[in-house]
Amino acid sequence: MDLAVIDGEYSDLRDEEVGSDLSDEEEEQASLQYRIDHRPSNALLTLYLSPGYHLKARPGSLVAMDTSVQLHGELYHGFTRLVSGEDISELTFVGPGEVLLAPDFWGDITPVELQDSTVFCIKGQGFLACSGLITRKSLAQGFPKSLLDGGSQSAEQLSGSGIVFMQAAGAVVERQLAYGEQWVVDASHLLAWSASYTAERSHTGCRHYGPAAEEAWVCRFTGPGVVYIQTRVPENVQNSTSHLSATSSAKPNQRGS
């Protein structure tokens, strides 16, 4: 299926998981318009969903939405874990209406267009949202834990036609690799990729933030394919934010009575 891209507008078929009263012709015309504001450190994603358009997003990413938008899933996944033992993996929004999403930490948002033949992987907390027809599959099994954010996050594989929005700590750097071209990436800064890779231990000065030096890993990618990296480490950004918040709270009130 071809994906039309015109100035941030993506036309896509609606997902069948949630029913609607739209005709087949209306379903085929379901589309998405978006813009990204306040880049690169405080990015905000604003999307307008046409009637019947399905959008998947990570729990906790919703900032605001129109009352005309249908929401399926749980806003507070902690409660879901308490009841069922596992988190809701995504929210589903159904148009029409406007939806505002934001990352979990300071950083940027990057859109990536996928085609049916694309095998695209995202590490850790990189997933923000995607078209309803894109399929998400966990890569937790068989994926080296040493390459995961904080040793506890997961990686996932996305497939299908549509658009994916990635959230990143700091800025995003895209590197297109030609056939046979290699590129070495510090695993702490890895965001997403379509190229093949091998994981290697590193003792050569790559910045690593784990508790032990032997946990330092790099990924050696080989083209063809694309690799996305982020200039900051999500775990460190979150820790820094928590530290600043704690420091601010601990300061006495300096205002006069």
C-alpha positions in Angstrom: 0.0 0.0 0.0 1.3 3.4 -1.0 1.5 6.2 1.6 0.8 9.7 0.3 2.9 12.4 1.9 2.0 16.1 1.3 3.3 18.7 3.7 2.9 16.6 6.7 -0.4 14.9 5.6 -0.5 11.1 5.5 -3.3 9.2 3.9 -3.8 5.7 5.3 -6.5 3.0 5.6 -8.2 2.9 9.0 -7.5 0.0 11.4 -10.3 -2.6 11.8 -9.8 -3.2 15.6 -12.4 -0.6 16.6 -15.6 -0.4 14.6 -17.1 2.6 12.9 -20.0 3.6 10.7 -17.8 4.9 7.8 -18.3 3.7 4.3 -15.4 1.9 2.5 -14.7 5.1 0.5 -14.6 7.2 3.6 -12.3 4.7 5.3 -9.8 4.9 2.4 -9.7 8.7 2.7 -9.0 8.7 6.4 -5.8 10.8 6.9 -3.5 12.4 9.4 -2.1 15.9 9.5 0.6 16.9 12.1 3.1 19.4 13.1 6.0 19.4 15.6 6.5 22.5 17.7 9.1 23.7 20.3 11.9 21.6 18.9 14.4 20.3 19.7 14.4 20.2 23.6 10.7 20.6 24.4 9.0 19.0 21.4 5.2 18.8 21.2 3.4 16.7 18.6 0.0 18.1 17.4 -2.0 15.7 15.2 -5.4 16.2 13.5 -7.1 12.9 12.8 -9.7 12.7 10.1 -12.9 10.7 10.8 -12.0 7.0 11.3 -8.3 7.5 11.4 -6.6 5.3 14.0 -3.4 6.4 15.9 -1.5 4.3 18.4 0.5 6.0 21.1 2.5 5.2 24.2 0.8 5.4 27.6 1.4 8.6 29.4 2.1 10.6 26.2 -1.3 12.4 26.0 -1.3 16.1 26.7 -4.7 17.1 25.4 -7.4 16.1 22.9 -10.7 17.2 21.4 -13.8 15.6 23.0 -14.7 14.3 19.5 -11.7 11.9 19.6 -12.4 8.3 20.9 -9.8 6.9 23.3 -9.2 3.2 23.8 -6.7 1.9 26.4 -5.7 3.1 29.8 -4.2 6.5 30.6 -2.7 5.2 33.9 -0.9 2.0 33.1 0.3 1.6 36.8 -3.3 0.7 37.8 -3.5 -1.8 34.9 -0.4 -3.5 36.2 -1.8 -3.7 39.7 -5.0 -5.4 38.4 -3.7 -7.6 35.5 0.0 -7.9 36.2 1.1 -6.1 33.1 1.0 -2.7 31.5 -1.2 -1.5 28.7 1.3 -1.2 25.8 -0.5 1.5 23.8 -3.4 3.9 23.6 -5.5 4.1 20.5 -7.1 7.3 19.3 -9.8 7.4 16.7 -10.7 10.6 14.8 -12.0 13.1 14.1 -10.2 15.6 16.2 -7.0 17.0 17.4 -4.6 15.1 19.7 -1.5 16.6 21.4 1.3 14.2 22.5 4.7 14.9 24.2 7.8 12.8 25.1 8.5 11.5 28.5 11.6 13.6 28.8 13.4 16.7 27.4 14.1 16.0 23.7 12.9 15.9 20.1 10.3 14.1 18.1 11.2 12.7 14.7 8.7 11.3 12.1 9.8 8.3 10.0 7.8 6.9 7.0 7.6 3.1 6.8 6.8 1.0 3.7 5.6 -2.6 3.7 9.1 -4.0 2.9 10.7 -2.0 5.8 12.0 -3.9 8.9 12.4 -1.1 11.5 13.5 -1.5 15.1 13.3 1.0 17.9 15.2 0.7 21.2 13.8 1.3 24.7 11.7 4.4 25.1 12.0 5.6 21.5 8.4 4.8 20.5 5.9 7.7 20.8 3.1 7.1 18.2 2.3 5.5 14.9 -0.4 4.9 12.3 -3.0 2.4 13.2 -2.0 -0.1 10.6 1.6 -0.5 11.7 2.3 -3.6 13.7 4.5 -3.6 16.8 6.3 -6.7 18.0 8.5 -7.0 21.1 12.1 -7.9 20.6 12.7 -8.5 24.3 13.5 -12.2 23.8 16.8 -12.7 22.1 17.8 -9.0 22.2 21.0 -8.4 24.3 19.9 -6.9 27.6 23.3 -5.0 27.7 22.0 -2.9 24.8 18.8 -1.8 26.5 18.2 1.4 28.4 19.1 0.9 32.0 19.2 -2.8 31.4 15.4 -3.1 31.9 13.7 -1.6 28.9 12.7 -3.5 25.7 13.2 -3.1 22.0 10.5 -3.6 19.4 10.1 -4.2 15.7 7.7 -2.2 13.6 6.3 -3.3 10.2 3.7 -2.2 7.7 3.0 1.1 5.9 2.5 4.3 7.7 4.2 6.9 9.8 6.1 6.4 13.1 6.9 9.2 15.5 10.0 8.6 17.7 10.9 10.5 20.9 14.5 11.1 21.6 16.7 12.5 24.4 18.5 15.6 22.9 18.7 15.8 19.1 18.3 13.1 16.6 21.0 12.2 14.1 20.1 10.1 11.0 22.8 8.1 9.2 22.1 6.4 5.8 24.5 3.5 5.2 25.4 2.3 1.7 25.8 -1.4 1.0 28.8 -2.7 3.0 29.3 0.6 4.8 29.9 0.2 8.6 29.2 2.5 11.5 29.9 2.0 15.2 27.4 3.4 17.7 27.6 3.6 21.5 24.6 1.5 22.6 23.6 4.1 25.1 22.9 6.6 22.3 21.2 4.1 19.9 17.6 5.0 19.0 16.4 3.1 15.9 17.7 1.2 12.9 16.9 -0.9 9.8 20.5 -2.0 9.1 22.0 -5.3 10.4 24.4 -5.1 13.4 26.6 -7.0 15.7 27.0 -6.1 19.4 30.5 -5.8 20.9 32.0 -4.9 24.3 33.9 -1.7 24.3 36.9 -0.7 26.4 38.0 2.1 24.2 36.5 5.2 25.8 32.8 5.1 24.7 30.7 6.9 27.2 28.7 4.4 29.2 26.5 5.1 32.2 26.2 1.6 33.7 27.6 0.6 37.1 30.5 -1.3 35.7 33.0 -0.7 32.9 32.4 -4.2 31.5 28.8 -3.2 30.6 30.0 -0.8 28.0 28.7 -2.0 24.6 28.7 -0.7 21.0 26.8 -1.7 17.9 28.6 -2.2 14.6 26.0 -1.6 11.9 26.5 -2.7 8.3 24.6 -1.2 5.4 22.4 -1.0 3.5 20.0 0.6 6.0 19.5 3.6 8.2 20.5 4.2 11.8 19.1 6.9 14.2 21.0 8.0 17.3 20.1 10.4 20.1 22.7 12.9 21.4 21.7 12.3 25.1 20.8 9.2 27.1 17.2 9.0 28.2 17.9 7.5 31.6 20.4 10.3 32.4 18.0 13.0 31.3 15.3 11.6 33.5 17.8 11.3 36.4 19.0 14.8 35.9 15.4 16.1 35.9 14.6 14.2 39.1 17.8 15.6 40.8 16.9 19.2 39.8 13.4 18.7 41.1 14.6 17.3 44.4 17.2 20.1 44.8 14.6 22.7 44.1 12.1 21.2 46.6 14.8 21.0 49.3 15.6 24.8 49.1 14.0 26.9 51.8 11.5 29.6 50.8 13.5 32.8 50.4 10.6 35.1 49.9 10.0 37.6 52.7 6.9 37.5 54.8 
